[in-house]
Amino acid sequence: MTTLPKLRPYRAQSWSEPVVTELGRKGERGLAVPRVEPEVAKAVGNPSVLVPPRMRRRQPPGLPELSQPQVLRHYLRLSQQTLGMDVNIDLGEGTCTMKYSPKVSEDMSSRIAEVHPLQDENTIQGVLEVVYKLGKVFLREVSGMDEFSFQSGGGSDAVFAMASMMRKYHEMNGELGKRNEIITTVFSHPCDAAVPAVAGFDVVMLYPDEKLGRPSTEALEAAVSERTAGVMITNPEDTGIFNTEIDEWTRIVHDAGGLCGYDQANANALLGITRAREAGFDMCFFNLHKTFGSPHGSDGPACGAVCVREELARFLPVPVVTFDGKRYHLDYDRPDSIGKVRDFMGNVPVMLRAYMWALSMGAEGMRTAAEVSTINNCYLEKLVMKAPGVVKHYETDKRVDQIRYSLQKLKEDTGLGTADVNRRIVDYGIQSTFLSHHPWVVPEPFTPEPCETYSKADIDYWAAVLTRVCQEAYDDPDLIRDAPHRSTIHKMNESELDDPEKWAMTWRAAVRKRKDLMR
């Protein structure tokens, strides 16, 4: 019988820290730049004439003016208020794998910080070799695909590249006019529906069979038609359920004339075990900032690695890194390419981290990582299901590296749900945002993912926090309702989230709205 560990006392360092733009004072400087000597100025002339008139600012940028100590204080204070992989157990990040990122990789990626994307390719042969071998050596082995592009800025961007290649394929075959539907499932990542819609397709959504916990093969057969351009799905689905009939799915779509795209953003439990090619897929992508040991930084830094069969390689975004046996090249001469989905080659520092991770793990290490991820998930399941108020909607043994649980019973019993528990767990030093993304087909969902870098002690502690908070919901509901109490964050007034006049996505927008309110 497992005994949950004693929870350690926790209280976050709390600084009432304004944004850096509000800290500056006119005239403060972090560095005194010497004036240009007259003879240098005379020889160089006015550098502003080198900037085209349309690119010149009408006025200097509104940057904060601070000294170096002020800058250090500000960002070090913020660092003390941040929860992340290096300071706490954050296995609760749902379908966004959060694993330890080796610091040797961080050191190496910093060494290419000054490489410019417009450098002559002859001066960056080492960088191009890393990009080329990451695809041709490592991703070829784990996916079975033939050609690769790393330009996409993340998972949704990679899905856009795949959807655009599906369009190009059907356009080249003269069938784009009638093939206007992409099939996906409600438990695939939401971008697998949203992005094909952006790319101009109609979306056909499949819903789960009550017994299987995923759409049935019969539902797919009913959905395909002469209008089918392709399918865009995850497997396992974001509930963690693996479709064991996936090769039959790809056969059905191919028989209908469509292409098959595999969203492998989270492939942590599949490395060395299953491959996209054997499952019948024509293309897939990996999020290097999840599976391949590069930090997952919310909106970045990210890299979606797109992998395709040889017959679709001509549609990849440009440039593609090639090798002629002696030198590496940036190949822009690809007339059938979909063009660009992002600038240059993509996020090279993330590629370097992924290359180092793959090189250090090797084939045996990757498979071990996948197996440990699955073991960790199965162990966590036994602990989570003992927490009061937790239920599981789909009973199946086809689990991989995550499970979508539900706090529906807790909500029914106490009036408190996933969002409330999420706010309370930070009071124990555990990172929040363990929600599952919308749509909430499973009521009050949460999807923890204990990948291979978490120890048994980490999993025990995380489960102990969840169990304590769920019990608090029954014993003292107001304690949960008013949380957090010991953290730097506060309970947000969510009633105003649907009013665009009450929030701003950028600093400029916030300043503008503040001025409007003061009039």
N, C-alpha and C positions, 0 to 999 in steps of 0.2 A: 504494500500500500504506500502510495506516494504521500509524503508529508510536505506541504507547501512551506516555503521559507518564511522567516520573520521579515516583515517589511522594515526597511531602514528609514530613519527620520529624514525628511526632505523639506527644505524651504529654499525657493529660488532666490538668487541675488536679484533684487528689484531696484532698477534705476529709473527715475522719471526722466527718460531720455527723449528729447525732441528729435525730429529729423535733422540731418546735418545742415540742410539749407537754412534752418532757423537758428543755427548756432553761430553763424559767421558775424563778424563785425567789420565794418568798412575800414580798410587799411591794414588788417591783420595779414601776415604773410608767413608761409611755411618755408619759403626759400627766397633769398634776395638774389635776383638774377642781375649780374653786372651789365652795365650799359655797353653797347657795342662801340668799339674804338672807332674814331672818325675815319681812319684809313681803311678799316674793314667795311664800314658802311659805304664809303665812296666806291670801293672795288665791287661790292655786291649789288649796290643799288637798292631800290625799293622792292622788297620781296612780295609785297601785296599785288604787284602787277602780274605775278605768276599765277594768281588765282583768278579764274574766269569771273567776270562781273556778276553772273547769276549765282555764283557760289559764295560770294562775299556777304558777310553779315552786315545788317544795317546798324547793329549795335553789339557791343561785347556780350558774350553769354552770361546769364545770371548765375554764375557759380558762387558758392559760399567762400568767404575769405576767412581762413583759419590758420593758426600756427601749427607746426608739427605736433607739439604736445596735445593741442586740442583735438587734432585728428586721431591721435593714438587713443586718448581717453574715450572718445566717442565710440570707436569701433571695438575697443577692448571691453567697454561696458556692454555693448550689444552682444559680444561673444559670450559673456557670462550669463546672458539671458536666453541662450539658444540651446535647444536640445537636438542632438543629432547622433549619428552612429558612433562617433568617437567619444561621446560623453554619456550616453545612456543606451538602453535597450529599445530599439525602435522597430521591432519585428511587426508592429501593428500597422504598417504602411499599406495594407491592402495588397492590391495587385501590382504595386510598384516595388519590386525587389530592392531591399536596402541591405546590402552586404558590406562587409569591411573592405575598404579600398587600401591595398598595400601602399605604404608610404614611399617605398622605393620607386613605385610608378609615378607618384607625385613629383619626386625629385627629377626623374628622367623627363617628364612632360614639361617641366619648367625650363629645361635646357634647349627647347626648340621655340621658346616664347618669341624670339626675335626673327624667326623665319617669316618672310613676307610672302603672301600667296602669289604675288606677281613676279617673284624671282624667276630667273631663267631656270628651266628644269635641270640644266647641267649642274647647277649649284645646290640642288636639293635631292640628289640621287639617293641619299640615305633615307630621307623622309618618304620618297616615292617607293623605295624598297619595302619599308614597313607597311605602307598602305596596300601594296600589291600582294605581299605575302600574307597579310591578315586575311585577305579574301581567298587567294588561290591555295593557301596551305590550310589555314584553320577553319574558315567558314565553309570551304568546300567540303571538308571532312564532316562537319557537324550538320550540314544541310543537304549535301549531295548535289548542290547546284553548281553551275559552271562559271558564271560571270557575276561581278559584284560592283555596286556603287555605294559610296559612303557619304554622298552629298546631303542626304536628308537630315534635317535638324532634329529628328526625334521620331517617335512612333507614328503620330498622325501625319507628319510630313512624308514618312515612308509609305504609309497607306495611300497618300495622294499620288506618290510616284507610281505605285503599283496600279492604281485605278487609271492613271493617265496612260500607262503602258497598255492596259486592256483596251482603252479607247483607240489608241494608235494601232493596235493589232487588228481590231475589227474594222477600223477605217481603211487600213491597207488591204484588207480582204473584201472591201466593198459592202460590209454588213453593218456598219455603225448605225445606219438609219433605222434598222429594225431591232438591233440588239441594244436595248436601252435599260436593262434591269440588272441590278446587282443583288444577289441573295446574301443575307447575313442572319445571325441569330441574336436574340435579345440579350443573351448572356455573353456574346462577344463584346470586346471593348466598344463603347459608343462611337469611337472614331471609325469603326468598320462600317457604320451606316452613314455617319455625318459626312465623311470625306468623299465617298463615292457620289453622294448627293451634290457636293460642291463641284465634283468633276463632271457633273451633268447627267448622272444616271438616276433612274427611279430605283427606290430601295424596296425590296421584298423582305419582310421580317418574319422569321420563324420563331415560334414560342415553344417552351419546353413541354414535353410529355410528362404527366404527373408521376409516372412510375420511373422513367429514365432520368428525370432531372435535366434533360436536354431535348432538343427537337428530335423527332424520330426520322428514320430514313424515309418512311412513307410520306412524311410532311415535305421533305425535300423533293421527292418525286412529283408531288402535286404542284410544287412551286416552279419547277423548271419548265421552260417552253422555248419556242423559237425566238423569244425576246430576251433570253438569258445571255448576258454578256459575261457573267462570271459569278463566283462566290468569293466572299471575303470574310474569313472566320478565324477565331482562335480555337485551339485545341491543346490542352484542356481549356474549356470555357472559363470565364472569370469566376465561376463558382468553384472551380477546381475539379470538375467532372470531365473525365477523358472519354472522348467518343471513340470507342473501339471499332466502329464501322466506318472510320474516316476514309479508308481506301475505296469503299463502296460509294461514298459521297462524291469523291473526285471523279470516279468512273461515270456516275450519273451526269454530272455537270459536263464532262468531256463529251459524252454521247450526245448531249444537247447542243454542242458546239461552243460551250463557254470555257473560260479559263479559271484556274483555281489559285487564289491568293491566300497565303497562310500568315496570319498575324502571330508572330512568335516573339512579341515584345518581352514576354516573360517565359523564357525557355529553360529556366534554372533546373527544373527536374527532368529535363528531356535529353540533356547533353550526353552523347554516347549511347543513348538508349533507343530513341526514335529519330528518324530524319524526314524532312519534308519531301524529298524526292521519292522515297519508298512509299510514302503515303499518297503519291500521285499529284502533288502540287507542282504548278508551273513557276511559281515565284513565292518568296517569303521575305520576311525581314526580322532582324534581331535588334533590340535596343542594347547597344553596347554599354550604356550607362546603367544597365540593370544586371543582365546575365554575366557580362564580361568584366566585372570588377572595376568599373569606373564609377565615380560618385554620381548618385542620382540627386540632382540639385533642383528639383521641382521643374521650373521652366528652363533649366539648363545647368551646366553644360550637357549637351546630349548629342547622340548620333544614332540615326536609324540606318542600319546596314541592309541594303536591298540586295537580294540574291535571286538570280533567274536562271532558267535553262538556256542552253546555247541558242536555241531558235528565237528567243526573245531578247538576246543581248543587244541587238542593234537599236532597241528602243530605250536603253538605259540613259539616264541624264548624263550630260557632258560636263567636264571631261571624265574619261575613264582612264585609269592608270594601266599602261601596257608595258610589256617587256619584250625586246627583240633578241634576247640572248646575250646582249652586252650592256645595254642601257635601258633605263626606265623612261617612259614618256607619258605626257598628258595628251591623250587623244581627243581632239575636238572635231575631227573629220568623220562625223557619224551622221549622215544626212537623214536617217530615220529616227534620230533621237527625239525624245519628248522635250529636249532643251534642258533648262535648269529648274530645279526646285529650291535651290539655295545657292549661295555664292561659292565659287571655287570648288575645292575638293570636298569640303565639309569640315567637321570639327577634328582637326588632326591631333591635338593633344588627347582627346578621348580615344582616338584610334590607337595611339601609342600606348596608352594605359591598357587597352584591351589586348593589344599585341603582347605586351609584357605578361599580362595575366595568363593568356593562352599558352605562351612559351613556357612559363613556370609550371603550369598545371599539367600540360601534356594530355594525351588521350586518357590515360588511366586516372589522372587527377580530376579531369572533367567528369568522367563517369562517377567517380567517388563523390564529387560534389553533388551530383544529381541524386545519388542514392541517399546521402546524408540528409539532403533537403526533404526527401520523402519520409525518411524515418523521423526527422524532427517534426514534420507536420502530423504524422500519425500519433506521436507522443503528445503533442500539444492538444490534439483533439480529445484525448482521454481526460486531460486536465480541464479544458474549457467546458466540456459537457457536464462537469460537476458544479460549475458556478450557477447560483440560483438565477432563474429567469432566462437562461440560455436554451434555445431550441435549434434544431437542424431540420430544414424542410425537405431535403432530398437525401434519403437513405440509400447509399450505394457504396460498394467497396472500391469503386473506380476512382480513387482519390490520387492526387499527385502532390503538389507542394502548397496548396492552400485550400481552405474550405470557407464557403460563405455561410456564416452562422447568423442567427437572428435573435434579437432581444424582444421579440413580439410578446412573449409571456410576461417579461418584466414590465413592458409597457402596459399590458392589460391589468397587471396586478398593482402597479404603483403609479402609473401615469408618466413614468420616466422611460426614455428610450435611448437609442444609440447616441444621439447628439449630447444628451445629458451625461451619460457615462463617459463619453469622450472628453468632456470638459473636466471631469473629476479626476481622471487617471493622471493628468499632468501634476496634480498635487502630490503624487508619489514619485515624481521624477521620470515618468514614462512619457515619451513623445506622443502627442495626440494625433489627430487625423487618421484614426483607424476605421473611418467610415468606408463604405463601398460607394463607388460612383453610381450616379443615376443611370437608368431608371431603377427605382427600388422595387423590382419585381418581387424580391424577397423582402418582407416588411422588416423595418428596423435592423438592417444588415450590418455586419462587420466582417472583415476578411483578413485576419492576420496571416502572415507568411514567414515562418521560421526557416529561412534558407540555411545553407550549410555553415555559415560563419557564426551561428549562435550555438552556445554550449547548452548542455542540459541545465546548468545552473541559471543561465539567462532565461530559458523557457520556463523553468519553475518560478522564477521571480515574476515574470510578466503575467503568468497565469494567476499567481497569488494576488497581484494588484487587481486584476479583473474580478477575481472572486470576492475580494474585500469590497470593492466599489459596488458590485451587484448586491452584496449583503447589506451595505449601507443604504441602498435604495429602498429596501424593505424596512430597515430599522429606523432610519432618519431621512425621509425623502427630501426635506428642506436642505439638508447638508449637500445633497447632490444637485438640487434645483438651483442653489446659489453659487455653486462652484464655478471657477476654481478659487481656492482660498490661499494657497501657498505658492502661487505661480506668478510670473510677470504678466501673463495675459489676463484679460478680463472677460466677463460674460458679455457677448455682443448683443446689441438690440437688433435682432434679426427681422423685426417687423418692417424695417426700413430698407431691407436688401432689394426689394422689388421696385423701389423708387429711384430711378436714375438721377434724380436731382439731389439725392442725399449722399451719393458716393462718387468717387473719381478714380479712374484707372491710372492716371499719371499725375506727377507733381504739378505740371503746368495746368492741367485741368482742375486740380484742387485749388491752386492759387486763383484761377479765373472764377471759379464758383464762389470762393470766399469773398472776392471783390464784389461779385454780384449781390451777395447777401448783405454786404455792408452799405450798399447804396440806398 
